Amino acid sequence: MTTARLQVPPRIVEGDVFKLRLLVQHPMDSGFLRDLDGVLIKRNVIRHLQCILHDKEVFRVEPTTGTAANPLFEFYLRATRSGELYFRWVDDKGYIGELRHNLVIEPANQSQAPKS
């Protein structure tokens, strides 16, 4: 079983580009190492991870055996409106991990004069 932590900026304003960081606790066993008894440790890496916002895939990655244990995925989004971020990943053993986060986007300050 894996766990994950998501880091989101404390305040996001409509139109801002912001960074998301997702840390997934996973061994990412390459299949090339042996245990203390000399037995080959079976490969178990995350096959794919995706992030969905407003029913649209906004990020997807397919890590390989060269990815370190407990991978940190970092990417940027542009804030348009609030909604649920849904992360889903599947590993070689068939485990499906999920994380949901309610993303709150503040409206842009309408009192500012438009830029010319």
PyMOL commands that set and color helices and strands:
alter all, ss='L'
color gray80, all
select strands_A, chain A and resi 4-7+17-24+46-53+56-61+72-78+83-91+96-103
alter strands_A, ss='S'
color yellow, strands_A
deselect
rebuild
show_as cartoon
